[in-house]
Amino acid sequence: MHAAIVTSFDTPPHYGEHPDPVVGGEGEMVVEVLAAGLHRLVKARATGQHYSSTGTFPLVPGVDGVVRDQQGNLRYAVVEGAAGTFAERTVIDPRRSVVLPDDVDPVRIAAAMNPAMSSWVALRRRIAFQKGQSVLVLGATGSSGRMAVQIAKRFGAERVIAAGRDAARLAPLTDLGADETVTFDQADRAADVDVVIDYVWGEPAALAMAAMITTRRDRRAPLDWIQIGSVAGQTAPVDSALLRASRLQLCGSGIGSLSPRDLLEELPELAVAVHSGEIEVRSRPVPLARIAETWDARTDDRIVYVP
């Protein structure tokens, strides 16, 4: 079969012949891949920059996708290991998948599920989020951040503030449900929110955190800071005084902090929300054979590879 193949952390994937996947565990099945998204997690794993990278080569990248099983069912599936979804076929554990309606758009589902899942499970499983609370999305102009704005509103947030570097790119987010937009240096305007969904980390997050805590009207009011992404840096210079001077509660949401069961229980409802159009999706289908030329493409659309 044909697949995208990674042979080292230092070189991008190339398209070529690869052995067919082999079932290794009880209940696993070989499936046909219809669409698989190029997510930040995929690239981070393939370049060794993610904590879950294994260093096992050759590696077929791809962590999820829309597949067709041998009975003809469409499924959204999450996979692990060296046999990823950037291939004509892969191996899935059906217990880590959800059956989809026959009329779904595979590209839409493949583009949205991974980035949408980040804020969806964070609000559902990592904190006790309540309707009527207010949310700041730090890093709202990316694909995951845009969806986080919509998902926070869907879950009943009374006020959602979208934060990013570029005011022009922030402006359209009001059409997606953002009540206010702020640039990173205006984070003090979001000082009194209840929850922060952070895709940025690094120095921008640390500066925003300091500005918010310093300006906060009631520092005894809980502030749940959910760390999800780190596009601005893996470490952040957080002043220890902020933790002592407020009820700032830091937690992460990602692989390792969530059980597979937690994740799988959320998939069906999320898939329905994506399929029904409740969540805006920007996607661009690309033939898998073009992976070498599109791997590092800069685009606001989520690239989805179609074998």
N, C-alpha and C positions, 0 to 999 in steps of 0.2 A: 504494500500500500504506500501511498504518498503521505508525508508528514513534514512538519517543521521540526528541525533537529538542532539541539544545542549541544555542543561538544566541549565547551569551556565557559567559565564565567566572563571571559574577556572577549568573546566573539558573539555576534548576533546569530540568531537561528538561520539556518539555510533550509531550502525546500528540497526534498529528495526522497529516495526509496528508504523504507524502514520496515522491519519485520512486523507482521500482523501481531496485534496484542493477544496475550494468552491469559485465559482465566486462571486466577491463582487462589482465590478464596471461595469458601462456601457461599453459594447464592449469587456469585458474580455472573455478569453476562457481557458478551461482546455486543456493541451497539454501533450504529452508523451515526456519525457526527454531522449535524446539519448546520450549526452555527456556534461559534465560540468567541467570546469577547476578549479584546486585548486590554486587560485591567492593570492597574498599578501593581497589584499583587503578582500578576503573571510576570511582569518585567522584573520586579524586585527579586523574585525567586530565581529567575533565569540568569540574573547577573550577580547572585550571591549577596544581595543587599537586604534580604529579608531574614528575620530570625528563624523562619521555618525552612530555609534553603538547606538542602541535604548534600550538595556537591556530588551527587550521583550522575554520571554521564555514560552514554548519551541520554539526553533528556528530551522528551517531547513536552513542550510547555502547554499551558492551558489548565485552568483550575475548575472550569465549569462549562456548561454549554447546553444547547438543545440537541437531543439525540432521538433516534428512532430505534426502538427495540425490535426483537425478532418477531413479535406479535403485531407490529405495525403501530404501536403506541408512541406518541410523542411524549418525551419526558424532559424536564429540566433536571440536570444532574450535577452534583459536585463530586470532584475526583481528587485523589491524592496520589503521591508517588511519581515515578518517572514516566508513566503512561498517561500523558495529558490529553487535552481535547483538541489540540492543533494538529489534527490528523483525520484521515478518512474514517477511521474506526478507533474506538477506545474501549476500555473495560470499565463498567460501573458496578457499584453495589446498589441495587434498586432501593434499598432502605435509605440511601442517601440521595433520593430523587423524588420528584413529584410528577404524576401524570398530568399532562396538559390537554386542553381541548384541541380538537382536530383543526380548528380554524385559527390557531394562534399564528402570529408572525414570528418565526424562529429568530430572526435577526433582532427584533424588538426585545424579546425575552432575554436573549443572550447579552444584549447591550446593557440591560437595566438591572438584572437581578443582583449581580455582585455589588455594584456601587450603591444601589438602594438598600441592600441588606445591611450595610454598615451602620446607618443611622436607625434603621427599623429595629434591629435586634438590640442596639444600644439603648433605645428608649423603652423597649419592651422587656429586656432581660438584664440589663446592667444597673438600672436605677429604678426606683419606684415612681415613675413619671405619672403625674396626675393632670387630668383635663383642667384647663384654666391657668396652667403655669406658663411662664415665658421662657423663650429659648433664644440663645445667640448661636448662629452657625458661623464658626471661624474658618474661613476658607470656602466661602459659599459660591464662588464662581466656577469651580470645577464640577465635573459630572456628579460626583458623590454629594458635594455641597448643595448643588441645585436641587437634587432629590431630597436632601435632608430638610430643606425649607418646606417642601411640599409634604413630606411625611410628618414633620412636626405639626403642621396645620391639620393634617388628616387625623392625628391622634388627639387633637383638641387643644393645642397650644393657643392661648389667648393672644399672645404677641410673639412674633418671630422677627428677629433682627438678623440681617445678612451682612457679614463682614468680609472684606477682601482688600487687595492692594489697589485695584483699579476701579474708580468710581463709575466709569463708563460701562464696564462689564457688570457692575452691580445693579445698575439701573433697571434692566429688564426683569430682575427677580421680584419686583413688586407685582408683576403680572402672574407670578407663580405662588403668591401668598405672603411674601415678605412685607411686614408692616413698616419697616424702616431699613435703610441700608447705611452702613458706616464703613469707612476705611480703617485700617488697623490702628492708625494714630488717633482715631476717634472712639476707641473702645470704651472710654469712660462713659459714653452715652448709653452703653448697655450695662452699666454697673449693677443694676438691680434685677437682672434676670435670675431665674431659678436654675437654669441648665445651660451649659456650654457644650456644644458638639464641636470638637476641635480636630480639624484635618491638617493643621499647620505645624504645631509644636515649634521647637527652636526658639530663637530670640523673639520673633513676633508674638508668639503665644505668651512668653514670659513677660514682655512689656505690656501686653493687653491685660494679663492677669494682675500685674501690679497696679495699673491704672484703674481697673475695675474695683479691686479690693480697697484701694485708697479712697475712691469716690463713693463707695457703697453706703447707702443711708443706714442700713442695719446690718452690721457685720455678723450678728448672731443668726441671721437668716441663712439657712443652708444654701450653698452654691455647689451643685453637682457639675464637676468638670470632667467630661468624658473624652479621653484621649484616643483618637482613632487613626489619624494619619500623621505623617511627619515630613511633609514636603519642604519645610523650611529648616529641618535639622533633626537628628536623632536625639539630641540632648537639648535641654532648655535650662537656662540659669535662673531657677526659681529661688527667690529669697525665702529662707526658712521662716522669717517673721510673718509672712503672709499666711502660713499655715497656723501660726499661733494666734494671730490677731483677727481671725475670721473663722467661719464654719465652712471653709473651702474643703471640699471632699473630692479628691482626685481618684479616678479609676480609669482603666483602659478597657477597650472593647475590641476583640479580635481573636485570632486563633490562639487557643490556650486559656482564654478567660471565659469562653463559652463552651458548653458541652455540645457534642454533636446532636444530642436530643433537643437542646434548646434551639439550635439552628434549624433543624428539620421541622420542628413543630410550627415555625413561622413561615416556611416556604409556601404552603398552599395559599394562604391569604395574600401574601406578597405577590405571588404569580397572578392572582385574580386582579389585584390592583393595577399591575403593569398591563395585563391583557386588556382590561376595560378602559384604559386611557386615563385613569386617575392620576398617574404619574407621567409627566412629560419625559419623553425619551429622545435623545439625539443620537442617531446611529448612522454608520456608514459601512455597508457591506463591501468586503474586499476579498477577491480570490486568495486562498491560502498560498497559492504559488507566488504571490507578490509579497510575501512576508519580509524578505530581506530589504525591500525598498520602502516598506511602510512601518517597520518596527519602531523607528525613531521619529515618525511623522508627528508634527505638531498640529493638532486639530482640536476643536471644541466638540466634535462628534466622537462618540465611542466607536472605534474601529472594531468591526466584527468580521472574523475570518470565516469564509464559506468554502469548505473543501470541494 
